[in-house]
C-alpha cells in the first residue's frame, strides 16, 4: 500500500456512500475530462477500493499515486497518463 | 351523475398519453438498462431522457434525480440516507409535527437508535414558524424536514423562509413535495431545498413511481444495497415502464400547469364558498389563502367523517377524511390535533382534492348532494341534538 500526504489534486470525485462497483466506473469518466498530467482525487468509504483502484490504474494505463486516510473516508490519487 | 372523483391526493388516474408512452416498455423494449448491448442501452437512454424531464419539472439537473418506487421511499431515503451518511456531524433531526407518516415514522425509527428528533409545532393554519425552527436547531442537527404542502389541510409551508434559517445554520433541508409537484410550480432553487420528494401518483403517472431530488454532491446512504443502478445510490433493476410514465406525466405537467392551477383554484373556491353557504357549523381547515389550488378541506360539526364519506359515495361522490394512509385507522388525525382542532370536531373531517379532469358540473352536483347528506347524518347524531337543544 502506497501512502501520500498533502497530495495536490486538480479535481475530486466523491464516491462516499456509493455502492461497488461505482469506484471502477466513475474515475474513468472523470479522468476523461482532465488533461494529461493532472491528478484526480477519489474519495471513498469502500475498503475494496484500496486494492481495486491501483489494479484498475495499472490495467488502464493510469498512474496510481497513493492513498491518504481521512477521518471519514479514504482519498486515492490518480495521475492521468493517457 | 355516475361518478365524481374528488380524492386526487390519494391517487390520480393514469393519463392516456402516459399509458401509451409506457406500453412499448412492457413489450419489445423490455431489456435491462444496465446491459451493455444496444437493446439495453436504448432503454437506458430512454430512462435518462425521463430523468431530465422529471428534473425539468422542478428546476433541477438530471443527475440530481434518483428514481424510487414511491414518495414514501423517497422520504425514507432522504431522512435515513442523510442521517446515516452525516452521523459524524450529529444525531439530531427536526421535522414538523404534520409530516406524512413516511417522514414521521422514518424519523421515529432513529429515536430507537442514538438520535434525537424534534417535532416542530405548527399554528392554527398548519404553518411552521421559521423562528421556532431557528431556536430548535442545535450544533448536532443534521437535517430539517418540512413538507411543501400538507395533504390533509392544503396549507403551503413557507419553505424559502425555512431554507434561509437552515442555510444560516448550515443544516440540510428536505421537503416532501408529493402534494405540490405537478400541481403547482415547484423550483428547487427558489425553495432553497437540498432534498425534495415527489410522487407520480399525484400528477397522472402510475402508482409505484416517485423520485428524490438531492442537491449535487450531497452524500446519501443507500436504503437498498445493490449495484450500479441509480449511480450506485439505489439497487434493483429500474421500473422502466413506470419511469417512462413518470417522465411523460412530468412533461405534460410542465406544459399544462398554469391552466390547470387556474382551473383547480376556480373549482376549489366554488366548493369552499358553496359548502360554507349551504351548511352551518362547518370549519375550513388549513390556510384560507396560502393553500393548494385544488384542495378544500373541512371539519363538519357533530358527524363522523367516515359516515359522511360513505354516504357521499352512495351518491357517486368520492372524497376522503384525511390522508389515504391514515383514514382507515379510525384515529383522530395528528394533523388536525397539531393545528388545535377540538377532538369532537376533528371527527368530522372531509377533504376534497381536485384534478384537471374535474369540471363545474361535478362541483354543482357535489354542492347539491352535500347538504342533505349532512342533514341526514346530523338527524341521527346525539351530539347535534344536544347542540341544537342548547
Interface residues (C-beta under 8 A of the other chain):
Chain A: X14 X15 X16 X17 X18 X19 X20 X21 X22 X25 X71 X72
Chain B: X81 X85 X88 X217 X219 X220 X221 X222 X225 X226 X227 X228 X231 X232 X233 X235
